[in-house]
Amino acid sequence: MVNKLALLGGDPIRQELFPAYNTIGKEEEDAAVRVIRSGILSEYLGAWHDDFYGGTEVRAFEKEWADAYQAKHAVSVNSATSGLYVAVGAAGVGPGDEVIVSPYTMIASATSALVFNGVPVFADVDPGTFNISPATIEPAITKYTKAIVVVHLFGQPADMDGIMALAKKHSLIVIEDCAQVPFASYKGRPVGTLGHMGVFSLNYHKHIHTGEGGVVTTNDDDLAERMRLIRNHAEAVVARKGTTNLVNMIGFNFRLGEIECAMGRTQLQKGHALVDQRRENVGYLEERLKGLPGLKPAPVLDGVEHSYYVHPLLYNRGETGVSRALYVDAIKAELPATSMREKHGVLIGGGYVRPLYWEPIFQEMVGYGDKQCPFKCPHYEGNASYERGLCPNVEEAHLETLITHEMMRPGMSHKDLDDVAQAFEKVSNHLDDLRVQDL
Ligand SMILES: *Cc1c(COP(=O)(O)O)cnc(C)c1O
């Protein structure tokens, strides 16, 4: 029964777990131990004082990150979510303002506007790249638009030249959500330095990590200082510091600790090589998947280097005659889970997150309190809407055409990748058997 699909009772291609993706090693251990032995796990003070900017490791990490990105400033924070919040706050977003964002992203890309009582306006994505583009952003611009959060989804940079030209024309601040796109480039420039601020994640799901953490890059002195204030109790600092712009100077505690920053320094050094490995694995796999019915790699823009947080594939049901859900189930049945992530099962799925405007916070327009703020707050005169069908390209990708998988991460050998490819080949050779099941 070697040849029968595992989904229909045959033997799977492979049962032995795929190797773990673990970037944490001796260097991180040494870094953590160095900090623990020092006894100083944080040195921040939430007051106007030299320690307002954090301790030795925080500052060294920020300097090294800024240098690696050829950026003037890097501001460390305890997550990319916090990073988006300090960036949107520094941009001056407030009641009555709109922020344009993709609906196909981790939800913090959009809640960052809500936190400052701004209203997210969703622009559709380009159907191949899954990123918002100048063509989809322009119709979403109104006289209330203050900023754009550009998410470089799955590791592919958005069309930043066009977006920055649009932003300049309308005086908008551009925040790049780079959580999925570290060490990528756009026309030779590092992604995360193309907009006004670039937000990175150091969460354990991401390419490099410190468990939890984040960094924001910027070349603007004023934005950098405003982000540092929001990170660390701005309201208690501004008077002594002499800060005159009080907009959004209600601070948080978004500080990243010394241990994480020490580990971040070693992770930063590993980043490029890890991302190169992803590119290489994707290249190998795409070569092997070439010509399979109903499947093709999602296009990559000219002049960009993708960093493959996930590997997106485009599925065409018209060519296979099999629903995407059944096709993905058939692949899953052939392959094992991945070590250290056993509970997530086989790392492949149809679609990505639900389009954000489907979530209750937007459908019911209940944000702060019970009076539908900021959506219906008297300061807001626009009419952002969240009806189903709002972004057809996102909905189509989510429901029909997109397959994402992570079985191309560093640690996967050619033999492992061959097994992945064989699962796709086997399912492709048995589409007839699946069509019967799909009736
Ligand atoms: C992971 C992610 C975030 C949030 O990162 P955290 O560090 O977990 O807060 C934000 N945006 C995108 C696109 C992400 O993938």
The ligand as an SDF file (V2000), in Angstrom:
LIG
                    3D

 15 15  0  0  0  0  0  0  0  0999 V2000
    4.6650   38.5220   15.0350 C   0  0  0  0  0  0  0  0  0  0  0  0
    4.1240   39.7650   14.4260 C   0  0  0  0  0  0  0  0  0  0  0  0
    3.8580   40.9240   15.1850 C   0  0  0  0  0  0  0  0  0  0  0  0
    3.9380   40.9560   16.6770 C   0  0  0  0  0  0  0  0  0  0  0  0
    5.1380   40.5400   17.1880 O   0  0  0  0  0  0  0  0  0  0  0  0
    5.3190   40.3560   18.7720 P   0  0  0  0  0  0  0  0  0  0  0  0
    6.7750   40.5550   18.9910 O   0  0  0  0  0  0  0  0  0  0  0  0
    4.8730   38.9620   19.0720 O   0  0  0  0  0  0  0  0  0  0  0  0
    4.4860   41.3690   19.4570 O   0  0  0  0  0  0  0  0  0  0  0  0
    3.4550   42.0670   14.5240 C   0  0  0  0  0  0  0  0  0  0  0  0
    3.2860   42.0810   13.1930 N   0  0  0  0  0  0  0  0  0  0  0  0
    3.4970   40.9910   12.4350 C   0  0  0  0  0  0  0  0  0  0  0  0
    3.3140   41.0950   10.9580 C   0  0  0  0  0  0  0  0  0  0  0  0
    3.9080   39.7940   13.0240 C   0  0  0  0  0  0  0  0  0  0  0  0
    4.1080   38.7110   12.2680 O   0  0  0  0  0  0  0  0  0  0  0  0
  1  2  1  0
  2  3  1  0
  2 14  2  0
  3  4  1  0
  3 10  2  0
  4  5  1  0
  5  6  1  0
  6  7  2  0
  6  8  1  0
  6  9  1  0
 10 11  1  0
 11 12  2  0
 12 13  1  0
 12 14  1  0
 14 15  1  0
M  END
$$$$
